Amino acid sequence: MRQNIELLVNKILREAKILSPPINSERLAESYFDLDFDCGKLNETELAGLKVTEKKIYVNETRAEELVANFGLKNFTIAHELGHWVLHRELVGKHTPQMEREADKFATYLLMPENFVRAEFAKLPVWLPAEMKLDSMAKKFCVSKKAMKIRLSQWELKLIYVDFAVFRR
């Protein structure tokens, strides 16, 4: 299923003519998927939810400030809901842990496509400290540092930097 989701996302990115990061999931939801947004009361643990019959992504009004303050979280949350739209919309109300994992994978592939991540990572100076590399990549892709760290670890792209002090001895 992983490869099928990744292939599907790559097709969407091509059709939407997205050629480089960052990918704004809200804009993509509106322009490519023709979905609207609204605020609503959801379960307090949910950041957002999808109403298939209304073609809307609802942002939990009690957690809206949290999403506004953290664009990376908002971007990933909306991409996750897009994953449900693309992969599970016929299964409304039947969310399973497997479906949640698939929506997370969809969001990951959508916001951090492998070719984009590898290209941007290759541009970083080798000497740049690992934490700065991670921060730079997360900002470039508009995702959280945690999401980017997980994505980079999938290919063992090393966040290693050279400690020049070792060479000065």
C-alpha positions as CSV (number, residue, x, y, z in Angstrom):
1,M,0.0,0.0,0.0
2,R,2.9,2.4,0.8
3,Q,4.1,2.5,-2.8
4,N,0.6,2.9,-4.1
5,I,0.0,5.9,-1.9
6,E,3.3,7.4,-2.9
7,L,2.6,6.9,-6.6
8,L,-0.9,8.4,-6.2
9,V,0.6,11.4,-4.4
10,N,3.2,11.9,-7.1
11,K,0.5,11.8,-9.7
12,I,-1.5,14.5,-7.8
13,L,1.6,16.7,-7.5
14,R,2.3,16.4,-11.3
15,E,-1.3,17.1,-12.2
16,A,-1.4,20.1,-9.8
17,K,1.9,21.3,-11.4
18,I,3.7,21.5,-8.1
19,L,7.4,21.5,-8.9
20,S,9.1,22.5,-5.6
21,P,8.5,22.9,-1.9
22,P,6.8,24.2,0.1
23,I,3.5,22.6,-0.6
24,N,0.5,24.4,0.9
25,S,-2.0,21.7,1.7
26,E,-4.8,24.3,2.3
27,R,-4.3,25.8,-1.1
28,L,-4.2,22.4,-2.7
29,A,-7.4,21.3,-0.9
30,E,-9.2,24.3,-2.4
31,S,-7.7,24.5,-5.9
32,Y,-7.1,20.9,-6.8
33,F,-9.7,19.0,-4.7
34,D,-12.4,21.7,-4.6
35,L,-12.8,21.4,-0.8
36,D,-13.9,24.2,1.6
37,F,-12.9,24.9,5.1
38,D,-14.9,25.8,8.2
39,C,-14.6,25.8,12.0
40,G,-16.6,23.5,14.1
41,K,-16.8,21.7,17.4
42,L,-15.1,18.3,17.1
43,N,-13.9,15.8,19.7
44,E,-11.3,17.8,21.7
45,T,-8.5,15.4,20.7
46,E,-9.1,16.1,17.0
47,L,-7.4,19.0,15.3
48,A,-9.6,18.7,12.2
49,G,-12.2,16.4,10.5
50,L,-13.6,15.7,7.1
51,K,-17.3,16.0,6.1
52,V,-17.4,14.2,2.8
53,T,-21.0,15.0,2.0
54,E,-20.3,18.8,2.5
55,K,-16.9,18.6,0.8
56,K,-15.4,20.4,3.8
57,I,-12.5,20.1,6.1
58,Y,-13.5,21.3,9.6
59,V,-10.9,22.8,11.9
60,N,-11.7,22.2,15.5
61,E,-12.6,25.6,16.8
62,T,-11.3,24.8,20.3
63,R,-7.8,24.1,18.8
64,A,-7.8,26.7,16.0
65,E,-5.2,28.9,17.9
66,E,-2.9,25.9,18.2
67,L,-3.0,25.4,14.4
68,V,-2.6,29.1,13.6
69,A,0.5,29.3,15.9
70,N,2.1,26.2,14.3
71,F,1.8,26.3,10.5
72,G,3.7,23.0,10.2
73,L,1.1,21.3,12.3
74,K,-1.7,22.9,10.4
75,N,-0.2,22.0,7.0
76,F,0.3,18.3,8.0
77,T,-3.2,18.1,9.6
78,I,-4.9,19.4,6.4
79,A,-2.7,17.0,4.3
80,H,-3.8,14.2,6.6
81,E,-7.5,15.1,6.0
82,L,-6.7,15.2,2.2
83,G,-5.4,11.6,2.7
84,H,-8.8,10.6,4.1
85,W,-10.5,12.4,1.2
86,V,-8.4,10.6,-1.5
87,L,-8.1,7.2,0.2
88,H,-11.1,6.7,2.4
89,R,-14.0,9.0,1.5
90,E,-16.3,6.1,0.7
91,L,-15.7,4.7,4.2
92,V,-17.1,7.7,6.2
93,G,-17.3,7.0,9.9
94,K,-15.3,3.8,9.8
95,H,-11.9,5.1,10.7
96,T,-9.4,2.4,11.8
97,P,-5.8,2.7,13.0
98,Q,-4.8,1.4,9.6
99,M,-6.7,4.2,7.9
100,E,-5.1,6.8,10.2
101,R,-1.6,5.4,9.3
102,E,-2.4,5.6,5.6
103,A,-3.6,9.2,5.9
104,D,-0.4,10.1,7.7
105,K,1.6,8.4,5.0
106,F,-0.4,10.4,2.4
107,A,0.4,13.6,4.2
108,T,4.1,12.7,4.5
109,Y,4.4,11.9,0.8
110,L,2.4,15.0,-0.2
111,L,4.3,17.5,1.9
112,M,7.8,15.9,1.7
113,P,8.1,14.1,-1.7
114,E,11.2,12.1,-1.9
115,N,12.7,13.8,-4.9
116,F,12.1,17.3,-3.4
117,V,13.6,16.3,0.0
118,R,16.7,14.7,-1.5
119,A,17.2,17.7,-3.8
120,E,16.9,20.2,-0.9
121,F,19.0,18.1,1.5
122,A,21.8,18.0,-1.1
123,K,21.9,21.8,-1.2
124,L,22.7,22.0,2.5
125,P,26.4,22.6,3.4
126,V,28.1,19.5,4.8
127,W,29.5,21.5,7.7
128,L,26.1,22.8,8.9
129,P,25.2,21.4,12.3
130,A,22.6,18.6,12.3
131,E,20.0,20.7,14.3
132,M,20.4,23.5,11.8
133,K,19.9,21.2,8.8
134,L,16.8,19.8,10.4
135,D,15.5,23.3,11.2
136,S,16.2,24.5,7.6
137,M,14.5,21.5,6.0
138,A,11.4,21.7,8.3
139,K,11.0,25.4,7.4
140,K,11.6,24.8,3.7
141,F,8.8,22.2,3.6
142,C,6.5,23.9,6.2
143,V,6.3,20.9,8.4
144,S,7.3,20.3,12.0
145,K,10.9,19.3,12.9
146,K,9.5,15.9,14.1
147,A,7.9,15.2,10.8
148,M,11.0,16.1,8.9
149,K,13.2,14.1,11.2
150,I,11.0,11.0,10.5
151,R,11.1,11.6,6.8
152,L,14.9,12.0,6.6
153,S,15.4,8.9,8.7
154,Q,13.4,6.9,6.1
155,W,16.3,7.1,3.7
156,E,19.1,7.3,6.3
157,L,20.0,10.8,5.1
158,K,22.4,11.6,7.8
159,L,22.1,14.8,9.7
160,I,25.8,14.4,10.5
161,Y,28.2,17.3,10.4
162,V,31.9,17.5,10.4
163,D,33.5,18.6,13.6
164,F,36.3,20.7,12.2
165,A,38.0,20.8,15.6
166,V,39.0,17.1,15.1
167,F,41.0,18.1,12.0
168,R,42.8,20.9,13.6
169,R,44.8,18.8,16.0
